[in-house]
Amino acid sequence: MLQVTDSAAIALQEARAVQQVPDSFGVRLFAQTGDNGQPTLALAFTEEPGERDQVTEQSGTEIYVAPELVEPLAEHMLDVEDTADGPQLALVPQQDEEQ
């Protein structure tokens, strides 16, 4: 199951505050077509999950994962990475805790 790191949860809370999104809204991850015609991962605040979305609560935020992404994202975490444009949300592989 997709996990959300504490850093990503904080970033989502900050984005929620800036956008003045109600606390009752969850965060939905879904696929959409990018400007280049290729599928991309999208993330948006939404009042309710989509039909058949996987719903979890992590760090006080409801996370909705579109059904077509549940399996591909099962071994990933939503985290924050530093980029040239500043911190951004990113998907990273889950780390094996037995190592």
C-alpha positions as CSV (number, residue, x, y, z in Angstrom):
1,M,0.0,0.0,0.0
2,L,1.2,3.5,-0.8
3,Q,2.7,5.1,2.3
4,V,3.0,8.8,3.1
5,T,6.1,10.0,4.9
6,D,5.9,12.6,7.7
7,S,7.6,15.1,5.5
8,A,5.1,14.6,2.7
9,A,2.2,14.9,5.2
10,I,3.6,18.2,6.4
11,A,3.9,19.4,2.8
12,L,0.3,18.4,2.1
13,Q,-0.9,20.2,5.3
14,E,1.0,23.4,4.2
15,A,-0.5,23.2,0.7
16,R,-4.0,22.7,2.2
17,A,-3.5,25.8,4.3
18,V,-2.2,27.9,1.4
19,Q,-5.0,26.8,-0.9
20,Q,-7.6,27.1,1.9
21,V,-8.8,23.6,1.4
22,P,-11.1,22.3,4.1
23,D,-9.7,19.7,6.5
24,S,-12.5,17.3,5.5
25,F,-11.0,17.0,1.9
26,G,-8.7,14.1,1.1
27,V,-5.8,13.9,-1.3
28,R,-6.4,11.9,-4.4
29,L,-3.7,10.3,-6.6
30,F,-4.8,9.5,-10.1
31,A,-3.5,9.2,-13.7
32,Q,-4.0,11.9,-16.3
33,T,-2.6,12.7,-19.7
34,G,0.2,15.2,-19.7
35,D,0.9,18.0,-22.2
36,N,3.1,15.6,-24.2
37,G,0.3,13.0,-24.4
38,Q,2.0,10.7,-22.0
39,P,0.3,9.5,-18.8
40,T,1.4,11.3,-15.7
41,L,0.6,11.0,-12.0
42,A,-1.6,13.8,-10.6
43,L,-2.5,14.7,-7.1
44,A,-5.4,16.9,-6.0
45,F,-7.5,17.7,-2.9
46,T,-11.0,16.4,-3.3
47,E,-14.1,16.2,-1.1
48,E,-14.7,12.4,-1.8
49,P,-12.8,9.5,-3.2
50,G,-13.5,8.3,-6.7
51,E,-15.5,5.2,-7.4
52,R,-13.4,2.1,-6.3
53,D,-10.5,4.3,-5.0
54,Q,-8.4,2.7,-2.2
55,V,-8.9,4.9,0.9
56,T,-6.5,5.1,3.8
57,E,-5.8,7.6,6.5
58,Q,-2.2,8.5,7.1
59,S,-0.8,11.3,9.3
60,G,-4.3,12.7,9.7
61,T,-5.0,13.0,6.0
62,E,-7.3,10.7,4.0
63,I,-5.4,9.4,0.9
64,Y,-7.4,8.2,-2.1
65,V,-5.6,6.2,-4.7
66,A,-7.3,5.6,-8.1
67,P,-7.9,1.9,-8.7
68,E,-5.6,1.7,-11.7
69,L,-2.7,3.0,-9.5
70,V,-3.2,0.8,-6.4
71,E,-0.9,-2.0,-7.6
72,P,1.7,0.1,-9.3
73,L,2.1,2.4,-6.3
74,A,1.9,-0.4,-3.7
75,E,5.6,-0.5,-3.1
76,H,6.1,3.3,-3.0
77,M,6.1,6.2,-0.6
78,L,5.0,9.8,-1.2
79,D,7.9,11.8,0.1
80,V,9.5,15.2,-0.3
81,E,12.6,15.7,-2.4
82,D,14.8,18.7,-2.7
83,T,15.0,20.0,-6.3
84,A,16.4,23.0,-8.0
85,D,12.9,24.6,-7.8
86,G,12.7,23.8,-4.1
87,P,11.1,20.9,-2.2
88,Q,8.6,18.9,-4.2
89,L,6.4,15.8,-3.5
90,A,7.9,12.7,-5.2
91,L,7.3,8.9,-5.3
92,V,10.1,6.9,-4.0
93,P,10.4,3.1,-3.5
94,Q,9.6,1.9,0.0
95,Q,12.7,0.9,1.9
96,D,13.0,-2.7,3.2
97,E,13.0,-2.3,6.9
98,E,14.9,-5.6,7.4
99,Q,18.1,-4.3,5.8
